[in-house]
Amino acid sequence: MPGYAEYLTALADPNSPDRDELLRHRSEHFDPGRVDLVAIALAVDELSRKWAPKSRRKTSAKH
């Protein structure tokens, strides 16, 4: 993921012009080496519920 790789590069470089801004917006518990599979699964489940097709109301056909 190009944006994420650039993000990590900027955080790792103390001379990066974007570093201070990026540090302000990250979680204080951020660890790029840690993947929270439970949090990812919960987020995907929530999105799939939001994006699930809605059932359509049946309408009577009038001729």
PyMOL Python script that loads the backbone (N, CA, C, O; Angstrom):
from pymol import cmd

cmd.read_pdbstr("""\
ATOM      1  N   MET A   1       0.853  -1.165   0.000  1.00  0.00           N
ATOM      2  CA  MET A   1       0.000   0.000   0.000  1.00  0.00           C
ATOM      3  C   MET A   1       0.903   1.234   0.000  1.00  0.00           C
ATOM      4  O   MET A   1       1.528   1.537   1.017  1.00  0.00           O
ATOM      5  N   PRO A   2       0.980   1.938  -1.107  1.00  0.00           N
ATOM      6  CA  PRO A   2       1.940   3.050  -1.214  1.00  0.00           C
ATOM      7  C   PRO A   2       1.769   4.138  -0.158  1.00  0.00           C
ATOM      8  O   PRO A   2       2.767   4.581   0.410  1.00  0.00           O
ATOM      9  N   GLY A   3       0.579   4.574   0.121  1.00  0.00           N
ATOM     10  CA  GLY A   3       0.374   5.629   1.110  1.00  0.00           C
ATOM     11  C   GLY A   3       0.839   5.215   2.489  1.00  0.00           C
ATOM     12  O   GLY A   3       1.413   6.019   3.223  1.00  0.00           O
ATOM     13  N   TYR A   4       0.599   3.974   2.843  1.00  0.00           N
ATOM     14  CA  TYR A   4       1.000   3.476   4.155  1.00  0.00           C
ATOM     15  C   TYR A   4       2.525   3.379   4.246  1.00  0.00           C
ATOM     16  O   TYR A   4       3.110   3.710   5.277  1.00  0.00           O
ATOM     17  N   ALA A   5       3.161   2.926   3.170  1.00  0.00           N
ATOM     18  CA  ALA A   5       4.628   2.830   3.161  1.00  0.00           C
ATOM     19  C   ALA A   5       5.252   4.217   3.319  1.00  0.00           C
ATOM     20  O   ALA A   5       6.227   4.383   4.052  1.00  0.00           O
ATOM     21  N   GLU A   6       4.687   5.211   2.631  1.00  0.00           N
ATOM     22  CA  GLU A   6       5.191   6.578   2.764  1.00  0.00           C
ATOM     23  C   GLU A   6       4.978   7.109   4.177  1.00  0.00           C
ATOM     24  O   GLU A   6       5.820   7.824   4.720  1.00  0.00           O
ATOM     25  N   TYR A   7       3.841   6.748   4.762  1.00  0.00           N
ATOM     26  CA  TYR A   7       3.520   7.139   6.143  1.00  0.00           C
ATOM     27  C   TYR A   7       4.580   6.592   7.102  1.00  0.00           C
ATOM     28  O   TYR A   7       5.111   7.329   7.933  1.00  0.00           O
ATOM     29  N   LEU A   8       4.883   5.304   6.984  1.00  0.00           N
ATOM     30  CA  LEU A   8       5.879   4.687   7.863  1.00  0.00           C
ATOM     31  C   LEU A   8       7.262   5.290   7.652  1.00  0.00           C
ATOM     32  O   LEU A   8       8.005   5.494   8.613  1.00  0.00           O
ATOM     33  N   THR A   9       7.609   5.575   6.406  1.00  0.00           N
ATOM     34  CA  THR A   9       8.903   6.186   6.102  1.00  0.00           C
ATOM     35  C   THR A   9       9.015   7.566   6.746  1.00  0.00           C
ATOM     36  O   THR A   9      10.047   7.910   7.322  1.00  0.00           O
ATOM     37  N   ALA A  10       7.949   8.347   6.643  1.00  0.00           N
ATOM     38  CA  ALA A  10       7.960   9.694   7.238  1.00  0.00           C
ATOM     39  C   ALA A  10       8.050   9.622   8.760  1.00  0.00           C
ATOM     40  O   ALA A  10       8.746  10.432   9.371  1.00  0.00           O
ATOM     41  N   LEU A  11       7.360   8.670   9.378  1.00  0.00           N
ATOM     42  CA  LEU A  11       7.428   8.538  10.842  1.00  0.00           C
ATOM     43  C   LEU A  11       8.822   8.126  11.305  1.00  0.00           C
ATOM     44  O   LEU A  11       9.280   8.546  12.367  1.00  0.00           O
ATOM     45  N   ALA A  12       9.494   7.301  10.499  1.00  0.00           N
ATOM     46  CA  ALA A  12      10.813   6.806  10.883  1.00  0.00           C
ATOM     47  C   ALA A  12      11.922   7.831  10.665  1.00  0.00           C
ATOM     48  O   ALA A  12      13.013   7.692  11.218  1.00  0.00           O
ATOM     49  N   ASP A  13      11.646   8.864   9.857  1.00  0.00           N
ATOM     50  CA  ASP A  13      12.669   9.867   9.532  1.00  0.00           C
ATOM     51  C   ASP A  13      12.445  11.135  10.348  1.00  0.00           C
ATOM     52  O   ASP A  13      11.504  11.881  10.078  1.00  0.00           O
ATOM     53  N   PRO A  14      13.301  11.393  11.350  1.00  0.00           N
ATOM     54  CA  PRO A  14      13.122  12.591  12.172  1.00  0.00           C
ATOM     55  C   PRO A  14      13.235  13.894  11.375  1.00  0.00           C
ATOM     56  O   PRO A  14      12.781  14.938  11.843  1.00  0.00           O
ATOM     57  N   ASN A  15      13.832  13.850  10.181  1.00  0.00           N
ATOM     58  CA  ASN A  15      13.983  15.048   9.355  1.00  0.00           C
ATOM     59  C   ASN A  15      12.866  15.210   8.326  1.00  0.00           C
ATOM     60  O   ASN A  15      12.877  16.165   7.549  1.00  0.00           O
ATOM     61  N   SER A  16      11.918  14.303   8.313  1.00  0.00           N
ATOM     62  CA  SER A  16      10.816  14.393   7.354  1.00  0.00           C
ATOM     63  C   SER A  16       9.964  15.625   7.655  1.00  0.00           C
ATOM     64  O   SER A  16       9.608  15.860   8.809  1.00  0.00           O
ATOM     65  N   PRO A  17       9.634  16.416   6.630  1.00  0.00           N
ATOM     66  CA  PRO A  17       8.806  17.607   6.874  1.00  0.00           C
ATOM     67  C   PRO A  17       7.378  17.258   7.309  1.00  0.00           C
ATOM     68  O   PRO A  17       6.682  18.098   7.879  1.00  0.00           O
ATOM     69  N   ASP A  18       6.940  16.025   7.043  1.00  0.00           N
ATOM     70  CA  ASP A  18       5.574  15.612   7.391  1.00  0.00           C
ATOM     71  C   ASP A  18       5.478  14.917   8.749  1.00  0.00           C
ATOM     72  O   ASP A  18       4.381  14.676   9.253  1.00  0.00           O
ATOM     73  N   ARG A  19       6.608  14.604   9.325  1.00  0.00           N
ATOM     74  CA  ARG A  19       6.625  13.760  10.524  1.00  0.00           C
ATOM     75  C   ARG A  19       5.816  14.334  11.688  1.00  0.00           C
ATOM     76  O   ARG A  19       4.999  13.623  12.272  1.00  0.00           O
ATOM     77  N   ASP A  20       6.023  15.587  12.030  1.00  0.00           N
ATOM     78  CA  ASP A  20       5.320  16.173  13.180  1.00  0.00           C
ATOM     79  C   ASP A  20       3.806  16.129  12.987  1.00  0.00           C
ATOM     80  O   ASP A  20       3.061  15.802  13.911  1.00  0.00           O
ATOM     81  N   GLU A  21       3.362  16.461  11.775  1.00  0.00           N
ATOM     82  CA  GLU A  21       1.925  16.432  11.492  1.00  0.00           C
ATOM     83  C   GLU A  21       1.376  15.011  11.611  1.00  0.00           C
ATOM     84  O   GLU A  21       0.305  14.807  12.182  1.00  0.00           O
ATOM     85  N   LEU A  22       2.096  14.038  11.082  1.00  0.00           N
ATOM     86  CA  LEU A  22       1.648  12.647  11.144  1.00  0.00           C
ATOM     87  C   LEU A  22       1.616  12.140  12.585  1.00  0.00           C
ATOM     88  O   LEU A  22       0.708  11.402  12.969  1.00  0.00           O
ATOM     89  N   LEU A  23       2.598  12.533  13.369  1.00  0.00           N
ATOM     90  CA  LEU A  23       2.633  12.104  14.767  1.00  0.00           C
ATOM     91  C   LEU A  23       1.436  12.637  15.550  1.00  0.00           C
ATOM     92  O   LEU A  23       0.942  11.969  16.459  1.00  0.00           O
ATOM     93  N   ARG A  24       0.972  13.822  15.208  1.00  0.00           N
ATOM     94  CA  ARG A  24      -0.193  14.396  15.899  1.00  0.00           C
ATOM     95  C   ARG A  24      -1.468  13.594  15.651  1.00  0.00           C
ATOM     96  O   ARG A  24      -2.360  13.566  16.499  1.00  0.00           O
ATOM     97  N   HIS A  25      -1.552  12.949  14.507  1.00  0.00           N
ATOM     98  CA  HIS A  25      -2.793  12.268  14.127  1.00  0.00           C
ATOM     99  C   HIS A  25      -2.785  10.762  14.362  1.00  0.00           C
ATOM    100  O   HIS A  25      -3.795  10.108  14.105  1.00  0.00           O
ATOM    101  N   ARG A  26      -1.715  10.205  14.827  1.00  0.00           N
ATOM    102  CA  ARG A  26      -1.681   8.756  15.046  1.00  0.00           C
ATOM    103  C   ARG A  26      -2.106   8.421  16.470  1.00  0.00           C
ATOM    104  O   ARG A  26      -2.076   9.269  17.362  1.00  0.00           O
ATOM    105  N   SER A  27      -2.492   7.195  16.658  1.00  0.00           N
ATOM    106  CA  SER A  27      -2.846   6.706  17.985  1.00  0.00           C
ATOM    107  C   SER A  27      -1.570   6.609  18.826  1.00  0.00           C
ATOM    108  O   SER A  27      -0.506   6.289  18.297  1.00  0.00           O
ATOM    109  N   GLU A  28      -1.667   6.880  20.111  1.00  0.00           N
ATOM    110  CA  GLU A  28      -0.460   6.781  20.942  1.00  0.00           C
ATOM    111  C   GLU A  28      -0.011   5.337  21.124  1.00  0.00           C
ATOM    112  O   GLU A  28       1.110   5.089  21.568  1.00  0.00           O
ATOM    113  N   HIS A  29      -0.879   4.377  20.785  1.00  0.00           N
ATOM    114  CA  HIS A  29      -0.534   2.955  20.905  1.00  0.00           C
ATOM    115  C   HIS A  29      -0.187   2.342  19.552  1.00  0.00           C
ATOM    116  O   HIS A  29      -0.173   1.119  19.410  1.00  0.00           O
ATOM    117  N   PHE A  30       0.093   3.185  18.559  1.00  0.00           N
ATOM    118  CA  PHE A  30       0.381   2.700  17.216  1.00  0.00           C
ATOM    119  C   PHE A  30       1.672   1.907  17.176  1.00  0.00           C
ATOM    120  O   PHE A  30       2.708   2.363  17.660  1.00  0.00           O
ATOM    121  N   ASP A  31       1.605   0.706  16.593  1.00  0.00           N
ATOM    122  CA  ASP A  31       2.777  -0.133  16.388  1.00  0.00           C
ATOM    123  C   ASP A  31       2.636  -0.743  14.995  1.00  0.00           C
ATOM    124  O   ASP A  31       1.813  -1.637  14.796  1.00  0.00           O
ATOM    125  N   PRO A  32       3.435  -0.269  14.021  1.00  0.00           N
ATOM    126  CA  PRO A  32       3.278  -0.760  12.655  1.00  0.00           C
ATOM    127  C   PRO A  32       3.569  -2.253  12.508  1.00  0.00           C
ATOM    128  O   PRO A  32       3.194  -2.854  11.501  1.00  0.00           O
ATOM    129  N   GLY A  33       4.219  -2.849  13.480  1.00  0.00           N
ATOM    130  CA  GLY A  33       4.516  -4.278  13.420  1.00  0.00           C
ATOM    131  C   GLY A  33       3.429  -5.152  14.012  1.00  0.00           C
ATOM    132  O   GLY A  33       3.521  -6.379  13.955  1.00  0.00           O
ATOM    133  N   ARG A  34       2.409  -4.545  14.575  1.00  0.00           N
ATOM    134  CA  ARG A  34       1.336  -5.302  15.231  1.00  0.00           C
ATOM    135  C   ARG A  34       0.068  -5.239  14.384  1.00  0.00           C
ATOM    136  O   ARG A  34      -0.346  -4.162  13.953  1.00  0.00           O
ATOM    137  N   VAL A  35      -0.534  -6.380  14.153  1.00  0.00           N
ATOM    138  CA  VAL A  35      -1.788  -6.455  13.407  1.00  0.00           C
ATOM    139  C   VAL A  35      -2.851  -6.997  14.351  1.00  0.00           C
ATOM    140  O   VAL A  35      -2.710  -8.092  14.895  1.00  0.00           O
ATOM    141  N   ASP A  36      -3.900  -6.237  14.539  1.00  0.00           N
ATOM    142  CA  ASP A  36      -4.998  -6.652  15.418  1.00  0.00           C
ATOM    143  C   ASP A  36      -6.078  -7.311  14.566  1.00  0.00           C
ATOM    144  O   ASP A  36      -6.979  -6.642  14.060  1.00  0.00           O
ATOM    145  N   LEU A  37      -5.978  -8.627  14.414  1.00  0.00           N
ATOM    146  CA  LEU A  37      -6.901  -9.362  13.547  1.00  0.00           C
ATOM    147  C   LEU A  37      -8.339  -9.297  14.053  1.00  0.00           C
ATOM    148  O   LEU A  37      -9.274  -9.297  13.251  1.00  0.00           O
ATOM    149  N   VAL A  38      -8.528  -9.243  15.355  1.00  0.00           N
ATOM    150  CA  VAL A  38      -9.885  -9.150  15.902  1.00  0.00           C
ATOM    151  C   VAL A  38     -10.510  -7.810  15.516  1.00  0.00           C
ATOM    152  O   VAL A  38     -11.664  -7.767  15.089  1.00  0.00           O
ATOM    153  N   ALA A  39      -9.765  -6.726  15.661  1.00  0.00           N
ATOM    154  CA  ALA A  39     -10.287  -5.405  15.293  1.00  0.00           C
ATOM    155  C   ALA A  39     -10.587  -5.322  13.803  1.00  0.00           C
ATOM    156  O   ALA A  39     -11.583  -4.720  13.403  1.00  0.00           O
ATOM    157  N   ILE A  40      -9.733  -5.923  12.982  1.00  0.00           N
ATOM    158  CA  ILE A  40      -9.969  -5.932  11.537  1.00  0.00           C
ATOM    159  C   ILE A  40     -11.230  -6.725  11.218  1.00  0.00           C
ATOM    160  O   ILE A  40     -12.056  -6.275  10.423  1.00  0.00           O
ATOM    161  N   ALA A  41     -11.391  -7.898  11.825  1.00  0.00           N
ATOM    162  CA  ALA A  41     -12.576  -8.722  11.578  1.00  0.00           C
ATOM    163  C   ALA A  41     -13.853  -7.998  12.006  1.00  0.00           C
ATOM    164  O   ALA A  41     -14.859  -8.050  11.299  1.00  0.00           O
ATOM    165  N   LEU A  42     -13.820  -7.333  13.143  1.00  0.00           N
ATOM    166  CA  LEU A  42     -14.993  -6.579  13.601  1.00  0.00           C
ATOM    167  C   LEU A  42     -15.327  -5.433  12.648  1.00  0.00           C
ATOM    168  O   LEU A  42     -16.497  -5.190  12.355  1.00  0.00           O
ATOM    169  N   ALA A  43     -14.315  -4.737  12.171  1.00  0.00           N
ATOM    170  CA  ALA A  43     -14.539  -3.624  11.240  1.00  0.00           C
ATOM    171  C   ALA A  43     -15.115  -4.130   9.917  1.00  0.00           C
ATOM    172  O   ALA A  43     -16.009  -3.502   9.352  1.00  0.00           O
ATOM    173  N   VAL A  44     -14.612  -5.252   9.426  1.00  0.00           N
ATOM    174  CA  VAL A  44     -15.138  -5.826   8.183  1.00  0.00           C
ATOM    175  C   VAL A  44     -16.578  -6.285   8.373  1.00  0.00           C
ATOM    176  O   VAL A  44     -17.417  -6.072   7.497  1.00  0.00           O
ATOM    177  N   ASP A  45     -16.868  -6.909   9.498  1.00  0.00           N
ATOM    178  CA  ASP A  45     -18.250  -7.339   9.784  1.00  0.00           C
ATOM    179  C   ASP A  45     -19.200  -6.141   9.816  1.00  0.00           C
ATOM    180  O   ASP A  45     -20.297  -6.198   9.262  1.00  0.00           O
ATOM    181  N   GLU A  46     -18.777  -5.070  10.459  1.00  0.00           N
ATOM    182  CA  GLU A  46     -19.626  -3.877  10.539  1.00  0.00           C
ATOM    183  C   GLU A  46     -19.867  -3.280   9.154  1.00  0.00           C
ATOM    184  O   GLU A  46     -20.989  -2.899   8.819  1.00  0.00           O
ATOM    185  N   LEU A  47     -18.807  -3.205   8.357  1.00  0.00           N
ATOM    186  CA  LEU A  47     -18.972  -2.674   6.999  1.00  0.00           C
ATOM    187  C   LEU A  47     -19.867  -3.570   6.158  1.00  0.00           C
ATOM    188  O   LEU A  47     -20.677  -3.066   5.380  1.00  0.00           O
ATOM    189  N   SER A  48     -19.743  -4.885   6.295  1.00  0.00           N
ATOM    190  CA  SER A  48     -20.586  -5.763   5.486  1.00  0.00           C
ATOM    191  C   SER A  48     -22.049  -5.656   5.884  1.00  0.00           C
ATOM    192  O   SER A  48     -22.932  -5.828   5.044  1.00  0.00           O
ATOM    193  N   ARG A  49     -22.317  -5.374   7.152  1.00  0.00           N
ATOM    194  CA  ARG A  49     -23.711  -5.139   7.556  1.00  0.00           C
ATOM    195  C   ARG A  49     -24.225  -3.832   6.956  1.00  0.00           C
ATOM    196  O   ARG A  49     -25.362  -3.766   6.488  1.00  0.00           O
ATOM    197  N   LYS A  50     -23.386  -2.791   6.970  1.00  0.00           N
ATOM    198  CA  LYS A  50     -23.794  -1.502   6.406  1.00  0.00           C
ATOM    199  C   LYS A  50     -24.012  -1.599   4.899  1.00  0.00           C
ATOM    200  O   LYS A  50     -24.940  -0.992   4.365  1.00  0.00           O
ATOM    201  N   TRP A  51     -23.166  -2.353   4.219  1.00  0.00           N
ATOM    202  CA  TRP A  51     -23.193  -2.405   2.758  1.00  0.00           C
ATOM    203  C   TRP A  51     -24.045  -3.543   2.216  1.00  0.00           C
ATOM    204  O   TRP A  51     -24.150  -3.711   1.001  1.00  0.00           O
ATOM    205  N   ALA A  52     -24.651  -4.321   3.096  1.00  0.00           N
ATOM    206  CA  ALA A  52     -25.485  -5.438   2.639  1.00  0.00           C
ATOM    207  C   ALA A  52     -26.661  -4.896   1.837  1.00  0.00           C
ATOM    208  O   ALA A  52     -27.217  -3.851   2.175  1.00  0.00           O
ATOM    209  N   PRO A  53     -27.040  -5.605   0.777  1.00  0.00           N
ATOM    210  CA  PRO A  53     -28.193  -5.149  -0.007  1.00  0.00           C
ATOM    211  C   PRO A  53     -29.444  -5.089   0.865  1.00  0.00           C
ATOM    212  O   PRO A  53     -29.701  -5.980   1.675  1.00  0.00           O
ATOM    213  N   LYS A  54     -30.190  -4.052   0.688  1.00  0.00           N
ATOM    214  CA  LYS A  54     -31.440  -3.886   1.438  1.00  0.00           C
ATOM    215  C   LYS A  54     -32.542  -4.641   0.703  1.00  0.00           C
ATOM    216  O   LYS A  54     -32.555  -4.702  -0.526  1.00  0.00           O
ATOM    217  N   SER A  55     -33.456  -5.208   1.462  1.00  0.00           N
ATOM    218  CA  SER A  55     -34.575  -5.887   0.813  1.00  0.00           C
ATOM    219  C   SER A  55     -35.531  -4.831   0.272  1.00  0.00           C
ATOM    220  O   SER A  55     -35.735  -3.779   0.879  1.00  0.00           O
ATOM    221  N   ARG A  56     -36.102  -5.134  -0.865  1.00  0.00           N
ATOM    222  CA  ARG A  56     -37.038  -4.194  -1.493  1.00  0.00           C
ATOM    223  C   ARG A  56     -38.450  -4.523  -1.062  1.00  0.00           C
ATOM    224  O   ARG A  56     -38.813  -5.682  -0.862  1.00  0.00           O
ATOM    225  N   ARG A  57     -39.230  -3.476  -0.927  1.00  0.00           N
ATOM    226  CA  ARG A  57     -40.631  -3.695  -0.602  1.00  0.00           C
ATOM    227  C   ARG A  57     -41.349  -4.193  -1.844  1.00  0.00           C
ATOM    228  O   ARG A  57     -41.093  -3.733  -2.956  1.00  0.00           O
ATOM    229  N   LYS A  58     -42.236  -5.125  -1.639  1.00  0.00           N
ATOM    230  CA  LYS A  58     -43.008  -5.617  -2.772  1.00  0.00           C
ATOM    231  C   LYS A  58     -44.130  -4.627  -3.055  1.00  0.00           C
ATOM    232  O   LYS A  58     -44.837  -4.181  -2.152  1.00  0.00           O
ATOM    233  N   THR A  59     -44.267  -4.306  -4.299  1.00  0.00           N
ATOM    234  CA  THR A  59     -45.370  -3.408  -4.688  1.00  0.00           C
ATOM    235  C   THR A  59     -46.327  -4.194  -5.561  1.00  0.00           C
ATOM    236  O   THR A  59     -45.920  -5.068  -6.327  1.00  0.00           O
ATOM    237  N   SER A  60     -47.568  -3.880  -5.439  1.00  0.00           N
ATOM    238  CA  SER A  60     -48.550  -4.599  -6.264  1.00  0.00           C
ATOM    239  C   SER A  60     -48.563  -3.979  -7.654  1.00  0.00           C
ATOM    240  O   SER A  60     -48.539  -2.759  -7.818  1.00  0.00           O
ATOM    241  N   ALA A  61     -48.602  -4.848  -8.634  1.00  0.00           N
ATOM    242  CA  ALA A  61     -48.623  -4.380 -10.022  1.00  0.00           C
ATOM    243  C   ALA A  61     -50.046  -4.023 -10.388  1.00  0.00           C
ATOM    244  O   ALA A  61     -50.944  -4.861 -10.308  1.00  0.00           O
ATOM    245  N   LYS A  62     -50.247  -2.810 -10.779  1.00  0.00           N
ATOM    246  CA  LYS A  62     -51.586  -2.363 -11.190  1.00  0.00           C
ATOM    247  C   LYS A  62     -51.589  -2.179 -12.695  1.00  0.00           C
ATOM    248  O   LYS A  62     -50.733  -1.497 -13.257  1.00  0.00           O
ATOM    249  N   HIS A  63     -52.559  -2.795 -13.331  1.00  0.00           N
ATOM    250  CA  HIS A  63     -52.664  -2.697 -14.797  1.00  0.00           C
ATOM    251  C   HIS A  63     -53.865  -1.915 -15.172  1.00  0.00           C
ATOM    252  O   HIS A  63     -54.129  -1.720 -16.359  1.00  0.00           O
TER     253      HIS A  63
END
""", "prot")
cmd.dss("prot")
cmd.show_as("cartoon", "prot")
cmd.util.cbc("prot")
cmd.orient("prot")
